[in-house]
Amino acid sequence: MKKSSMMKRATSLKPITNIEINIENLGFDSGAHLLVKHGLGQISAFDKIEITGQSPEWAAQAAAWCRQHGHDFHTLENNRAVITKCSDKKQRWDRSSATSSEVLKSPSLTLGLAARGAQVEIGGPEFQFKLNKKSEVWSTNSAELYQQAITAQWNANTAIDWSQPQQHSNLLENAVVQLMTYMIENENAALIVPARFLGQLHPHFRETQALLAIQIADEARHIDVFNRRIELYGKSPALSTAGGQASLKTLLDEQDFGVAEFLLSVLGEGTFVDLLQFIHRFAPDIATKQFCLLAAKDESRHVSFGMSHLLEKLKTNPEFKFQLKRSVLARYESLISTSGLNEEVFDALIILASGKMNPEAVASGFKEVQLLLQEMKDGRRVRLERLGFTNSEAIEISSLHTRNFM
């Protein structure tokens, strides 16, 4: 009796386990493996299927395919062969991350770039992702913050009115240009720090990966907008000081992700939210008012992730709090010989708040800047207390934060 070109179960009174497959003239290089895979899927480990084929070299191709997939292969007479199914599919596939919603505490480095929940073939390369522990990078609200960021994305071409002619004095314009110059170098640091860690992050933590990526995009947009504002009325960038650059370099030099998030987001970007709101309040033109408000909202999300991540890290490792405090002290000591905030930036803030150059206006502007500095210090204290520092510790750490703001 002629065998079917597809599959036929052997008939017997005992439980049916063996399957016969006739692949006819179909080679393993042209799809025969699909018939065999389907047949193997119908039987249990150690059961057998019998194959008959007419294609040249089909047996050699089948043997190679079986070696690759861990099955035993034996040739028989009359263009026939027997395949014994391997004992356990897990010999080939790593199911350690069985679902896309399950976040492992320490995913294997051999999971590599695979989607979370994928069955990864064993024997692949081991990727050197330094940030491969959930406790190092995780925040339960990362996905929520990412969705908020997606919704809040803005286009500088349409969200900002660049058409307004200059209606304020050159004194105020120069102050704005100096502030924008200062903001750019700080945003460069705020872009580079998460970008560096993003390349070290295990893709298994996709929510954190997505959030860092969009945070980088936020900073790139801010840098673009600040540059456009400098050039809006024909100016060029102003001054950048060695002290300011030295302060920012300490952020780039930090190797610990948690400490970097603390210094950059909780202390630095949190302080920058206050600064952006101050510039929004006193800006002499509509464009600056608009983008400072938008940028402040972006920075607030960055602060939220830093806070959430550190709160979760401190739950499992309360001693990490002492490392955070030491990092601020070490940074303070390394910068103690620098001049701190660029004098031109400080003066620009006073001029911006003053609006005019007369004693009464300058006195008012100076007072507003002093209030800003206190507001920054109080904001840092509040965030530090939320992280579990005592009031006295928070006041001390806040006062030791870099005079360069970021």
Secondary structure, DSSP 8 states (H G I E B T S, - for coil): ----SSEEE---SS----EEEEEET--TTTTHHHHHHHHHTTS-TT-EEEEEE-STTHHHHHHHHHHHHT-EEEE-SSSEEEEE--S-GGGTEE-SS-STT---SS--GGGTT--TT--EETT------SB--HHHH--TTHHHHHHHHHHT---HHHHS-------S-HHHHHHHHHHHHHHHHHHHHHHHHHHHHHTTB-TT-HHHHHHHHHHHHHHHHHHHHHHHHHHTTT-------HHHHHHHHHHHH---HHHHHIIIIIIIIHHHHHHHHHHHHH-SSHHHHHHHHHHHHHHHHHHHHHHHHHHHHHHH-TTHHHHHHHHHHHHHHHTTTS--S-HHHHHHHHHHHH-S-SHHHHHHHHHHHHHHHHHHHHHHHHHHHHTT--HHHHHHHHHHS-TT--
